[in-house]
Amino acid sequence: MSDIGESASNARDTTERDRAEEMLRQSESRFRAQYKGLPIPVYTWQRSGDDFVLVDYNHAAEEITQGNVVHLLGAKASSLYQDAPDILEEMWQCFREQSSFQRDMLYQFRSTSDTKHLSVSYGFVPPDIVLVHTADVTKRVEAERVLELSFSCSARHVPPGSSTSTELIIASSSALDKQKRIGEPSVGVFQIPG
């Protein structure tokens, strides 16, 4: 091949490689923007030996922790969840089985002391990442309880809106508030110590 032919071939290869690299950068930028902008808190844990390390989180995670998640970047899961071995086990299960699954839990945030009902999804991303999505379903759980109380009133033939049904709802709300303060899980919700 002539020197001119080689130069043209090298220029074409360089142009194609540059174009491919630019497309990759754009794709990574789009993915990063989507990850950061998801409305559900997402935490990215990377396996490091016999542990997981928090390597990233999105804006929703920053919001729900009132900005305190920034101080947890680089933290080991074994330290963070030493009093919640079920969370650690679920991370390992997700990693070992290279699978995704979901569960609901009552969780007290260490950074804010807020207790929330969470729908937690674990997902494996090869080769060594576990994504944890934590959707706050507190309002839904509370609405379901009010609805259950309403049905309970109906079953007892207590007319909705009557002083008796209002008293039942107020008493039940007080019991739920007390339950939250002492950290008791409600039926069907797992408690995670804070």
C-alpha positions as CSV (number, residue, x, y, z in Angstrom):
1,M,0.0,0.0,0.0
2,S,1.3,3.5,-0.8
3,D,2.0,6.1,1.8
4,I,-0.9,8.1,0.6
5,G,-3.3,5.1,0.9
6,E,-2.0,4.4,4.4
7,S,-2.4,8.0,5.5
8,A,-6.0,8.1,4.1
9,S,-6.8,4.8,5.9
10,N,-5.3,6.0,9.2
11,A,-7.2,9.3,8.9
12,R,-10.5,7.4,8.3
13,D,-9.7,5.1,11.3
14,T,-9.0,8.1,13.5
15,T,-12.1,9.9,12.4
16,E,-14.3,6.8,13.1
17,R,-12.6,6.3,16.4
18,D,-13.1,10.0,17.4
19,R,-16.8,9.7,16.3
20,A,-17.3,6.5,18.3
21,E,-15.6,8.1,21.4
22,E,-17.9,11.2,21.1
23,M,-21.0,9.0,20.8
24,L,-19.9,7.1,23.9
25,R,-19.3,10.3,25.8
26,Q,-22.8,11.6,24.9
27,S,-24.3,8.2,25.8
28,E,-22.6,8.3,29.2
29,S,-23.7,11.9,29.8
30,R,-27.3,11.0,29.0
31,F,-27.2,8.0,31.3
32,R,-25.7,10.1,34.1
33,A,-28.3,12.7,33.7
34,Q,-31.1,10.1,33.8
35,Y,-29.6,8.4,36.9
36,K,-29.2,11.7,38.8
37,G,-32.7,12.9,37.8
38,L,-34.7,9.8,38.7
39,P,-37.4,10.8,41.1
40,I,-36.8,7.8,43.3
41,P,-33.7,7.7,45.6
42,V,-31.0,5.4,44.2
43,Y,-27.8,4.3,45.9
44,T,-25.0,2.6,44.0
45,W,-23.0,0.0,46.0
46,Q,-19.9,-1.6,44.6
47,R,-18.4,-4.8,45.9
48,S,-15.1,-4.3,47.6
49,G,-13.6,-7.6,48.9
50,D,-16.1,-9.0,51.4
51,D,-18.1,-5.7,51.6
52,F,-19.9,-3.1,49.6
53,V,-18.9,0.5,49.3
54,L,-21.3,3.4,48.6
55,V,-19.9,4.9,45.3
56,D,-22.8,7.0,44.1
57,Y,-26.3,8.3,44.7
58,N,-28.8,10.5,42.9
59,H,-30.4,13.8,43.6
60,A,-33.6,12.2,45.1
61,A,-31.3,10.3,47.6
62,E,-29.7,13.6,48.5
63,E,-33.1,15.2,49.0
64,I,-34.6,12.4,51.2
65,T,-31.5,12.4,53.5
66,Q,-31.5,16.3,53.6
67,G,-28.1,16.3,51.9
68,N,-26.5,14.0,54.5
69,V,-25.8,11.2,52.1
70,V,-22.8,13.1,50.8
71,H,-21.1,12.2,54.1
72,L,-21.7,8.5,53.5
73,L,-19.9,8.4,50.1
74,G,-17.2,5.8,50.5
75,A,-18.8,4.2,53.5
76,K,-18.9,0.4,53.9
77,A,-22.2,-1.3,54.0
78,S,-21.1,-3.5,56.9
79,S,-20.5,-0.3,59.0
80,L,-23.6,1.5,57.9
81,Y,-25.9,-1.5,58.5
82,Q,-24.2,-3.3,61.3
83,D,-27.5,-3.2,63.2
84,A,-29.5,-4.3,60.2
85,P,-28.0,-7.6,59.0
86,D,-31.1,-8.3,56.8
87,I,-30.2,-5.3,54.6
88,L,-26.6,-6.6,54.2
89,E,-27.9,-10.1,53.4
90,E,-30.3,-8.8,50.8
91,M,-27.4,-6.9,49.1
92,W,-25.4,-10.1,49.1
93,Q,-28.3,-12.1,47.8
94,C,-28.8,-9.7,44.9
95,F,-25.1,-9.9,44.1
96,R,-24.8,-13.7,44.4
97,E,-27.9,-14.5,42.4
98,Q,-27.4,-11.6,40.0
99,S,-31.0,-10.9,40.4
100,S,-33.5,-8.1,41.2
101,F,-36.2,-8.2,44.0
102,Q,-38.3,-5.9,46.1
103,R,-39.5,-5.7,49.7
104,D,-41.3,-3.2,51.9
105,M,-39.8,-2.1,55.2
106,L,-40.1,0.5,57.9
107,Y,-36.8,2.4,58.0
108,Q,-35.4,5.1,60.3
109,F,-32.9,7.3,58.5
110,R,-29.8,7.8,60.5
111,S,-29.1,11.1,58.9
112,T,-32.5,12.7,59.7
113,S,-34.1,10.3,62.3
114,D,-37.2,10.3,60.1
115,T,-39.0,7.0,59.9
116,K,-40.6,6.1,56.6
117,H,-42.2,3.2,54.9
118,L,-40.0,2.2,52.0
119,S,-40.5,0.0,49.0
120,V,-36.9,-1.1,48.4
121,S,-35.7,-2.7,45.2
122,Y,-32.3,-4.3,44.7
123,G,-30.8,-4.7,41.3
124,F,-27.5,-6.3,40.1
125,V,-25.4,-4.5,37.5
126,P,-22.4,-6.5,36.2
127,P,-19.7,-6.9,37.1
128,D,-19.9,-5.8,40.8
129,I,-22.6,-3.2,41.4
130,V,-25.8,-3.5,43.5
131,L,-28.3,-0.6,42.9
132,V,-30.8,0.0,45.8
133,H,-33.9,2.0,45.0
134,T,-35.9,3.3,48.0
135,A,-39.3,4.6,47.1
136,D,-41.1,6.4,50.0
137,V,-44.5,4.8,50.3
138,T,-45.4,6.3,53.7
139,K,-48.4,8.3,52.4
140,R,-49.8,5.3,50.6
141,V,-49.4,3.1,53.7
142,E,-51.1,5.7,55.8
143,A,-54.0,6.1,53.3
144,E,-54.5,2.4,53.2
145,R,-54.8,2.4,57.0
146,V,-57.4,5.2,56.9
147,L,-59.3,3.2,54.3
148,E,-59.1,0.0,56.4
149,L,-60.5,2.0,59.4
150,S,-63.2,3.3,57.2
151,F,-64.1,-0.3,56.2
152,S,-63.9,-1.3,59.8
153,C,-66.4,1.4,60.7
154,S,-68.7,0.3,57.9
155,A,-68.5,-3.3,59.1
156,R,-69.5,-2.2,62.6
157,H,-72.3,-0.2,61.1
158,V,-70.8,3.0,62.4
159,P,-71.8,5.7,59.9
160,P,-68.8,7.4,58.3
161,G,-68.6,11.0,59.5
162,S,-70.3,10.3,62.8
163,S,-68.6,11.3,66.0
164,T,-68.0,7.6,66.7
165,S,-66.2,7.0,63.4
166,T,-64.2,10.2,63.8
167,E,-63.2,9.1,67.3
168,L,-62.1,5.7,65.9
169,I,-59.9,7.4,63.3
170,I,-58.4,9.8,65.8
171,A,-57.7,7.0,68.3
172,S,-56.2,4.9,65.5
173,S,-54.1,7.7,64.3
174,S,-52.8,8.3,67.8
175,A,-52.0,4.6,68.1
176,L,-50.1,4.7,64.8
177,D,-48.1,7.7,65.9
178,K,-47.2,5.9,69.2
179,Q,-46.3,2.8,67.1
180,K,-43.9,5.0,65.0
181,R,-42.3,6.6,68.1
182,I,-41.5,3.2,69.7
183,G,-40.5,1.7,66.4
184,E,-43.0,-1.1,66.2
185,P,-43.6,-2.3,62.7
186,S,-47.2,-2.5,61.5
187,V,-48.7,-5.7,60.1
188,G,-46.9,-6.7,56.9
189,V,-44.1,-4.2,57.2
190,F,-40.6,-5.2,58.3
191,Q,-38.8,-3.1,60.9
192,I,-35.2,-2.1,60.3
193,P,-33.5,-0.8,63.4
194,G,-32.1,2.7,62.9
